[in-house]
Amino acid sequence: MTTSRRHLLQLGTTAGLLAAARPATAAGGALLASRLRPGDTLGLVSPANATFEREPLKIATESLQALGFKVKHGPNVAARRGPFAGTDAQRAADVNAMFADDSVAGIIAMTGGSGCNRIVDKLDYELIRRKPKFFGGFSDLTSLVNAIHRQTGLVAFHSPVAVSEWNDYSVQSFKAIVMNAEAALLRNPAVKPADDLVVREERISTLRGGKAQGRLVGGNLTVLASLAGTPYFPDCRGALLFLEDINEYIYRIDRCLSTLRLTGALGQLAGVVLGRFTKCEPGEGYGALTLDEVFDDYFLPLGVPVYRGAAIGHIKRKLTVPVGAMAEMDADAGTIRLLAPAVA
């Protein structure tokens, strides 16, 4: 072999290694984590609430192992300071350490609760950009999932937390999107009434029909609204916004939506997907608007497709939704179709 030929081969090999080392990007410019595979190690962290008993941590670990993963506990996953899993510095350090650890393929939160806003400005976003990995959770994790995407471009995941019920529907959605890298169709489970003339659960209602395309952003409404005006709030220009909530009086839902409207975020949207608003009921006092009326007030004037009832939120059977991924929603069918895989 000539010296020049050997040099060309070496250059080719080096270029291939460099290409393999570069983070993958989607067609729309989003940064993609590598898909999770059986045998990979998942880092288990608690950026939000403490876990007060040993059994839930054991069940969560066994659930992740049953999915095929090895599990590495963050040093403070079982810590406690008041309602939180350790101090702000400890909880942020656990997340940063998992991104830095090359033996860890992805990171999942133990539970939601509160506290993520306290550490959203303490994550090492440059590290996350250099070493993109799966990061998942929902509820209070809305803060970190959206912040990670906004600050780094990495597609993060509004997914079950480790302590969630991993029923077949939730598992299949998680595997399709995070492990099989499918450009999946996100739709509610097919439910046949056991002893009734019509389906009463898992229903979709269309507020305004039509289709729209855009990047998926959103999560828990009250957490998302608390980010308004910060560098961690999602870019809503041309986006598909999905929302859910639990245990909030309707007037508080109204207040949060007014915050999003006043920021200008609602007026920039291409479409809206409303998940479940579990136990969101009228508060005390004289009279209250219904959720129907509140949603009509805020979303119908936008003139974009809107549907309600998606399997997103504090419910047993839940979809995994990639924040930052390009998708098409169909408000008449009640579906979200990913336009490309959300992992590489």
C-alpha positions in Angstrom: 0.0 0.0 0.0 1.4 3.4 -0.9 2.0 6.1 1.7 -0.7 8.4 0.1 -3.2 5.5 0.0 -2.6 4.7 3.7 -2.9 8.4 4.5 -6.3 8.6 2.7 -7.6 5.5 4.5 -6.5 7.0 7.9 -8.3 10.3 7.0 -11.4 8.3 6.1 -11.3 6.4 9.4 -10.8 9.5 11.4 -13.6 11.3 9.6 -15.9 8.3 10.3 -15.0 8.3 14.0 -15.6 12.0 14.2 -19.0 11.6 12.5 -19.9 8.9 14.9 -19.0 11.1 17.8 -21.1 14.0 16.7 -24.6 14.3 18.2 -27.3 13.3 15.7 -29.6 16.0 14.5 -33.1 15.8 13.0 -34.2 17.4 9.8 -35.6 20.4 11.6 -32.3 21.0 13.4 -33.2 19.4 16.8 -30.5 17.5 18.7 -31.4 13.8 19.1 -30.3 11.4 21.8 -29.4 7.8 20.8 -32.2 5.3 21.2 -32.3 3.3 24.4 -31.5 -0.4 23.9 -32.0 -3.4 26.2 -29.0 -3.7 28.4 -28.4 0.0 28.5 -27.9 1.7 31.9 -30.6 4.2 32.9 -29.6 6.8 35.5 -32.4 7.2 38.1 -32.5 10.7 39.7 -35.0 12.7 41.8 -34.9 16.3 40.7 -38.3 17.0 42.4 -39.9 15.4 45.4 -38.3 13.0 47.9 -39.4 9.4 48.0 -40.4 8.8 51.7 -40.5 5.0 51.8 -38.1 2.4 50.5 -40.7 0.3 48.7 -41.5 2.8 45.9 -37.8 3.1 45.0 -37.5 -0.7 44.9 -40.6 -1.0 42.6 -39.4 1.8 40.3 -36.0 0.1 40.0 -37.6 -3.3 39.3 -39.9 -1.7 36.7 -36.9 -0.2 34.8 -35.1 -3.5 35.0 -38.2 -5.3 33.6 -38.0 -2.9 30.6 -34.6 -4.4 30.0 -32.3 -1.7 31.5 -29.6 -1.7 34.1 -30.3 1.0 36.7 -27.8 3.3 38.3 -29.1 5.4 41.3 -28.1 9.0 41.6 -26.3 9.5 44.9 -29.2 11.6 46.2 -32.1 9.6 44.8 -33.3 8.6 48.3 -32.2 11.8 50.0 -34.6 14.2 51.7 -34.7 17.9 52.6 -38.2 18.9 53.4 -40.3 17.8 50.5 -37.4 17.6 48.1 -34.9 14.8 47.4 -32.0 16.7 48.9 -30.7 20.2 48.5 -31.0 22.1 45.3 -27.3 21.7 44.7 -27.5 17.9 45.3 -30.4 17.4 43.0 -28.9 19.4 40.2 -25.5 17.7 40.7 -27.2 14.3 40.2 -28.6 15.3 36.9 -25.4 16.8 35.7 -23.4 13.8 36.8 -25.6 11.4 34.9 -25.2 13.4 31.7 -21.4 13.4 32.3 -21.2 9.6 33.0 -20.4 7.8 29.7 -21.7 4.5 31.2 -25.2 6.0 31.4 -27.3 5.9 28.2 -30.3 7.8 29.5 -31.8 9.5 32.5 -35.3 9.2 34.0 -36.9 10.9 37.0 -38.0 8.9 40.0 -41.2 11.0 40.5 -42.7 14.4 40.0 -44.0 16.7 42.7 -42.3 20.1 43.0 -38.8 21.5 43.1 -37.6 21.4 39.5 -37.9 25.1 39.0 -35.5 25.6 41.9 -32.7 23.8 39.9 -33.6 24.7 36.3 -30.8 27.3 36.3 -28.3 24.9 37.8 -28.1 22.4 35.1 -25.0 22.3 32.9 -26.6 22.9 29.5 -23.3 23.0 27.7 -22.5 19.5 29.0 -26.0 18.3 28.0 -25.4 19.7 24.5 -22.1 17.9 24.2 -23.4 14.6 25.6 -27.1 14.4 24.6 -29.0 11.5 26.2 -32.6 10.5 26.7 -34.1 12.5 29.5 -37.7 11.8 30.6 -40.4 12.6 33.1 -43.7 14.4 33.5 -45.6 16.7 35.8 -43.0 18.8 37.6 -40.4 17.5 35.2 -42.2 19.7 32.6 -39.8 22.4 33.8 -36.6 20.5 33.0 -37.8 18.8 29.9 -38.7 22.1 28.2 -35.7 23.9 29.6 -33.3 21.2 28.2 -34.9 21.5 24.8 -34.9 25.3 24.8 -31.3 25.6 26.0 -29.7 22.9 24.0 -32.1 21.8 21.2 -32.1 18.3 22.6 -35.4 16.5 22.1 -36.5 15.5 25.7 -39.4 13.4 26.7 -42.7 14.0 28.5 -42.8 10.3 29.6 -43.8 8.2 32.6 -41.6 8.7 35.6 -39.9 5.6 37.1 -42.5 5.2 39.8 -45.4 5.4 37.3 -47.6 2.4 36.5 -45.9 0.7 33.5 -49.0 -0.9 32.0 -48.9 -2.3 28.5 -50.2 0.9 26.8 -47.6 3.1 28.5 -44.8 0.6 27.8 -45.7 0.2 24.1 -45.7 4.0 23.6 -42.4 4.4 25.4 -40.7 1.6 23.5 -42.0 2.7 20.1 -40.7 6.2 20.5 -37.6 5.9 22.7 -36.3 2.4 22.0 -37.6 1.5 18.5 -37.1 5.0 17.0 -40.4 4.9 15.3 -42.1 7.9 13.7 -45.1 6.8 15.7 -48.7 7.7 15.7 -49.8 8.9 19.1 -53.4 8.0 19.8 -55.6 7.1 22.7 -56.1 3.4 23.5 -58.9 1.7 21.8 -61.5 1.0 24.5 -64.7 -1.0 24.1 -67.5 -0.3 26.6 -67.8 -3.3 29.0 -71.5 -2.8 29.6 -72.7 0.4 27.9 -74.0 1.6 24.6 -71.2 4.2 24.1 -67.6 4.7 25.2 -67.3 7.0 28.2 -63.6 6.8 28.9 -60.6 7.7 26.8 -62.8 10.0 24.7 -61.5 12.6 22.2 -63.5 15.9 21.7 -62.7 18.2 18.9 -62.9 21.9 19.7 -61.7 23.0 16.2 -61.0 20.6 13.5 -58.1 20.4 11.1 -54.5 19.4 10.8 -51.4 21.3 11.8 -47.6 20.7 11.8 -45.1 22.0 14.3 -42.7 21.2 17.1 -44.2 19.6 20.2 -43.8 21.7 23.3 -45.7 21.7 26.6 -46.6 19.4 29.5 -48.1 20.4 32.9 -49.9 23.7 32.5 -49.2 25.2 35.9 -45.5 24.3 35.8 -45.2 25.6 32.2 -46.9 28.9 33.1 -44.4 29.3 36.0 -41.6 29.4 33.4 -43.1 32.4 31.5 -40.7 35.2 31.0 -37.6 33.0 31.7 -35.0 31.7 29.2 -36.4 28.2 29.9 -39.9 28.8 28.6 -40.4 27.0 25.2 -40.4 28.8 21.9 -44.0 28.6 20.8 -43.6 30.1 17.3 -45.4 27.6 15.0 -45.5 25.0 17.7 -48.0 22.3 18.7 -48.7 22.9 22.4 -49.9 20.0 24.6 -51.1 20.6 28.1 -52.4 18.6 31.1 -52.9 19.2 34.8 -54.2 17.8 38.1 -55.8 19.0 41.3 -56.1 22.6 40.2 -59.2 24.7 40.7 -60.6 25.9 37.4 -59.9 29.5 38.2 -56.2 28.6 38.5 -56.3 26.9 35.1 -57.9 30.1 33.8 -55.1 32.2 35.4 -52.3 30.0 33.9 -53.9 30.2 30.4 -54.2 34.0 30.8 -50.5 34.1 31.6 -49.7 32.2 28.4 -52.0 34.5 26.4 -50.4 37.6 27.9 -46.9 36.4 27.0 -48.0 36.1 23.4 -47.3 32.4 23.4 -50.9 31.3 22.5 -51.1 33.6 19.5 -48.0 32.0 18.0 -49.2 28.4 18.0 -50.0 26.1 15.1 -52.2 23.8 17.1 -53.2 22.7 20.6 -53.6 19.2 22.2 -55.3 19.1 25.6 -54.6 16.1 27.7 -56.4 15.1 30.9 -57.2 17.7 33.5 -57.6 15.3 36.4 -59.7 16.5 39.3 -59.6 20.1 38.1 -62.9 21.3 39.6 -64.6 24.5 40.6 -63.3 26.1 43.8 -65.2 27.6 46.6 -67.2 30.8 46.2 -70.0 32.0 44.0 -70.1 30.4 40.6 -67.4 29.2 38.3 -66.7 28.7 34.6 -66.5 25.2 33.4 -63.4 23.7 31.8 -65.3 23.7 28.5 -65.9 27.4 28.8 -62.3 28.2 29.8 -60.9 26.2 26.9 -63.3 27.8 24.4 -62.4 31.3 25.6 -58.7 30.8 25.2 -58.3 28.4 22.3 -61.2 29.0 19.8 -60.1 32.6 19.0 -56.8 31.3 17.9 -58.3 29.8 14.8 -56.0 26.7 14.9 -56.8 23.0 15.3 -57.6 22.0 18.9 -58.7 18.7 20.5 -59.1 17.5 24.0 -58.8 14.2 25.8 -55.4 13.0 24.7 -53.8 10.3 26.9 -51.4 12.8 28.4 -51.2 13.6 32.0 -51.8 12.2 35.5 -53.5 9.0 34.3 -52.6 5.4 34.4 -52.3 4.8 30.6 -50.2 7.6 29.2 -48.4 8.5 26.0 -44.7 9.3 25.7 -44.4 12.7 23.9 -41.1 14.0 22.6 -40.7 17.7 23.3 -39.0 19.4 20.4 -39.9 16.8 17.8 -41.7 17.7 14.6 -45.2 16.3 14.4 -48.6 16.6 12.7 -51.7 16.8 14.8 -55.2 15.8 13.5 -57.9 17.4 15.7 -60.7 15.5 14.0 -59.0 12.1 14.5 -57.5 13.0 17.9 -53.9 11.9 16.9 -50.4 13.2 16.8 -48.1 11.7 14.1 -44.3 12.2 14.5 -42.8 13.3 11.2 -39.5 11.6 12.0 -38.0 9.5 14.8 -37.3 11.4 18.0 -34.1 9.4 18.7 -31.2 8.4 16.6 
